[in-house]
Amino acid sequence: MNNADHIPTLARNAVFIADRRPVTTSQIVAEVFGKSHKDVLRAIRDLDTPPDFSRRNFAPAEYTDAQGKKRPADILAGIIGEPQPATRKGGAR
């Protein structure tokens, strides 16, 4: 059995390669984890990470919803270098 056999198809397709970096979107994260997209966006904004880390790993984006309205989203890029601890603002993990 392949290690990925137990991972649902949706999760296996959640990460793609762009500019030789693994990336995903806030929409995909919300779908894979069964969360509302606005809650995922809020959780990303509430992360207490160094500004240079955020610039390298989170990029603002937008998408058009089913009603034709532009909505905010984030592109989440693969972390380069040593993982940095991220906490929510206020110190909680």
Summary of the structure (lengths in Angstrom):
residues: 93
radius of gyration: 14.5
end to end distance: 34.5
largest distance: 43.6
contacts: 191
relative contact order: 0.18
helix: 35%
strand: 29%
